[in-house]
Amino acid sequence: MIFLFRHCFRLALTCLLCFCVSVNAQSAIPQLPPIQLALIEGMSGPFANTGEAVLRNLVWAVERVNARGGVSTQEGKRRLVLNRYDSKGQSEEALTSLRSAIDAGAQFVFQGNSSANAAALIDAIQKHNDREPTRRVLFLNYAAVDPALTQDKCNFWHFRFDAHADMRMLALMQVLKQDSKLKSVYLIGQDYSFGQSVLREAKLQLEKLRPDIQIAGEELHPLGRVRDFLPYAAKIKASGAQAVITGNWGNDLSLLVKAAKDVGYEGKFYTFYGNALGAPAAMGEAGVGRVLAVAEWMPNVPGAESAKFYQSFKLRFPKPSEDYLHLRMQLMMEALAQSIEKAGSSEPLTVALQLENAEVSMAGQRGKMRAQDHQFQQPMTVAMMAKQGGPDVPFDVEGSGYGFKVVRQFKAQELELPSVCKMNRPN
């Protein structure tokens, strides 16, 4: 009996020692370095709320990739690390941030809130990649929608995952042209490349689709510098325009619609970004049935898969002020992860060659990158502001009590526009 006890004790001790050696051996295996991602965005200044919304979306996207172990490469699994850089909304600061990100080892750069900043980054990245081919970087753009960035100024190192301004305008105009009572509109936008392109395209499409509509006024205002939009709202009301068309975003939109409410303007707003970041709360009851917005996805898009996905985001970010899910940013991160795995490497050139043919789906939404110009093609939705409640508006936005009821959904091919891109590809 004593012999048996000693034998069992020795056996147990031997197994324990073997287990410890095994654990120590595994812990001694060096972890592969993570893949460095850099978010360059205005995290302070007049558009800080839009930068913070982007950060939340990308953090969540990275967390989901890392939860499955990261991305598979030829060397093994590698995790993603997202580092943020505050551009303060300025091009010079964005370029300084780019240099810092590259010096820190970033291979993939993300930016979107400002087409002017995007254009500056594209030019700087092209020069850097030409000068230092062993330290190349890719630029993934989720919101800078000046059409030129994938048209005459297209670039191999740049990929856009948002519909550009002309595509968004086409979706809005398909809804606007059905409003037979609409006879006059006011055009207002931010005075930089994107805002200018929105007004230009609005006039072109109005002439083509509704030549009977009069343009009662047209105005560009400084980007992010106007604190009081009451004079602009008073001019819109005095013009007699029945609707406003605007590409304004961030505080430039929420302050505009709030001012319109304060002066008693009762016309419609056809917007690119009227579905969140303070705009619904600013309009309140006055926006119901009058504010339209266009996006690749909205919380009240029909389908159980879409609703479940949105609810999972709300669990991760439960505060009303954090409520702004961009599905395109989730698709963008999935496309990058897919492309790294297909390339078997994080080397930007090999990833780019896979990314330009990426096709991804999530929450019932499917999108595909167009290799010709690196413009992502995806469905779009136009929706109207409404009170929360009922089967069409189960979700509100930002705890405002107001949501957006889907008016029309477009297939990707319905909004696909031709490109004049003549891309210079690396040898």
C-alpha positions, 0 to 999 in steps of 0.5 A: 500500500505504501509502495503504491502511494509512493508510486502514485505520488511520483507519477503525479509529481512527474506529470506536474513537472512536465506540465510546467515545462510545457507551459514555460516552453509555450510562454517562451515562444516569442509573440509575433509583433502586431500589425500597426494601424494609424488613425489620423483624425480630428480628435479635438477642435470643432469636429472632435465629435466626428473623430471620436465616433470614428475611433469607437467604430474602428476600435470595435472593428479591431476588437472583433478581428483580435477576438478571433486571434488576429489575422493569419500570415505566413509567419503565424497569427498577428493581432491588430493595434490601432493608434490614434493621432490628432490632426486637429482637422488641419492638413499640416497636422495630418501630415505631421501625424503621418510622419509620426505614424510611419516612424512608429511602424504603421503600415495602414493609415485610416482617415476620412473626415475632410477631403482636403486632408485626404488629398494631402495624405494621398500625395504625401503617401505617394511620395513616401512610398516612392522614396522608401519602398521598404516602408510603404503604407496604404491609405484606407479612407472611410469618409472623404467623399470628394469624387476626384479622389477616385476619379482624376486624382485616383491613386494606387495606395488609396482605397475609399470605402464610402460612396463618393459625393456624386453617388450619394447625391444620385440616391438623394435625387432619385427620392427628391425627383418624386416630390412633385410639390417641390418647386424650389431649393436652397443649396448650402455647403462648406467652402472646401473641395467636398462642399463645392462638389456637392453643390456642383453635382446638385445643380447638374442632377437637378437640371437633368432630373427636375429642370422645373425646380428653381434654385432659390439660393446658393451659398458656401460658408467657412468650414468649421468656423461658423458659430451662429447659423441664424443669418444663414437660416434667415436667408433660407427662409426669406428665399421661399425655398421649399427644401435645402440640399446640403452636404454639411457634416458635424457641428456645421450640420447640427448648428444649421438645422438648429438655426432653421428650427429657431427661425421657423423654417418649415422646408425639407432638408435633403442631407448627406449626414442628417441622421446623427451627431446631434442633428435629430436632437437639434431639429426635434419634432420639427424634423419629423417627416422633413429631414432626409439622410443617405447612408450605406446603412441605418439602424432601421434597415429591415432584417434580423441580421442588421438589427442584431448587429446594431444591438451588439454595437449598443452593448459595446457602446451603451451611452446615447452620445456614443450611438453612431455605427458606421457599417462601412467602417466594419466592412473596411476592417474586414476587407483589410483583414481578409486581404492580409490573410490572402496575401499571407503578409502585412506588406502593403503592396501585396495587401493592396493587390488583394484589397483591390478585389476584396468582397465582404459582407456583414449584417446583411450588407455586401460590398466590393472594391472596384479595382479600376479606381479603388472605389468601394461599391455597396448598397445605399439607403435614403431614410426620413426622420420619424418618431421612434416606435412601430415596426418601421422605426424600432430604433432611435438615434443618440437617445433622442426619441427620433429615428429614421424610417427607410424611404428607399434602398438602392442596390450597389449597381444602381448607384455605380458611376463610371470612372475616368481614373487612369491609375499609375500602378507600381512596377 
